[in-house]
Amino acid sequence: MAGRVFILGREVEAFEEEWARFCGVRRAAGVNSGTDALTLALIASGAVHKGRRDEVITSPLTAAYTALAILNAGGVPVFADIDAQTYTLDPPALERAITPRTRAVIPVHLYGQMADMRALSEVAAHRGLTVIEDASQAHGASVGGKRAGAHAHAAAFSFYPTKNLGACGDGGAVTSDDAALIERVKTLRQGGHAAAFGTGVEGRNSRLDEMQAALLRVKLQYLEKWNEQRRGLARIYGEMLRGTTLKLPSTRAPEAHVYHLYVTQHPQRDRLRSHLAAHGIETLIHYPFLIHQQPLFQRPEQDALPVAEDLARKILSLPLHSHLTEEETREVAAKILLFEA
Ligand SMILES: Cc1ncc(COP(=O)(O)O)c(C=O)c1O
């Protein structure tokens, strides 16, 4: 760690350069969480102004932080339905959710899979909307040779410890080709302070510390290998469980998915879950509730979202992380086959 700088020093600067290069964009800014990365990207892009009731459209099936970030920026979260195969924002549903107040859209690359950025960006461009990728679950996923983080005006990443690239604590980053946007994020992340104008901007305290940046720089060297391991485990599930009642994840293209999570669907999800728990296998539900149905986010204008609402009753995340062995993965699949029999 350089000198005695513990926050926003040379490790952070070096990580920002390396992360921008990895994602294939010109610039990156380290911040203290994925939530703040989204909030600051919304503000720095000029899409959302506090007090204007600017609407930002996103997915109802994501970590609630995506929607909280919209509130934190001063915007109004609006939810559009998702695609039944990939669980990411559905372009025609996005189009239907647009109102005269809509300013931005946040596609979420859910569970490690890229949203359909080409179609979503087309809708957004046609309607003059800013696009911010929520790439918190998709470090290293790519489409058409372009990685997550390089498909929109800006993108937000979380480095929460369990992410494909995780720190030993909280961390996040904004990536963009727009150098001015990244400079604004850098001003906002430290109290709005900039040498040129003192504290003239309503900023916040959202800094990435040197220790996390140093760790992330080391772990970044292993990210592609770890993503390949995750894909390998997903292939084992695929080979062993194809043809069962369990609906396996659909992928747009192999490189578009980095399996942050391995989310299946089962018509008797809760029974299968209890069966696996009885065999000592922990499964989770991502996410147990849909955001548009939560009291904080309910609005009378919100349409029903039938695809997401149907999915919420069936989704089940099987164990999958970079420390899981092939043998353990086979064991989980074997216990599912036992349930099916
Ligand atoms: C899709 C998504 N968006 C946003 C976030 C928020 O990131 P953080 O926990 O670093 O604030 C997370 C992680 O929790 C996430 O998975």
The ligand as a Gaussian input file, in Angstrom:
#p B3LYP/6-31G(d) Opt

LIG

0 1
 C      -28.025000      -6.782000      -8.782000
 C      -27.453000      -6.026000      -7.614000
 N      -27.533000      -4.685000      -7.602000
 C      -27.017000      -3.961000      -6.591000
 C      -26.404000      -4.558000      -5.519000
 C      -25.907000      -3.712000      -4.397000
 O      -24.515000      -3.849000      -4.181000
 P      -23.907000      -3.542000      -2.748000
 O      -24.358000      -4.609000      -1.805000
 O      -22.413000      -3.562000      -2.973000
 O      -24.374000      -2.181000      -2.339000
 C      -26.278000      -5.965000      -5.491000
 C      -25.610000      -6.672000      -4.394000
 O      -26.031000      -6.762000      -3.289000
 C      -26.825000      -6.715000      -6.555000
 O      -26.752000      -8.051000      -6.573000

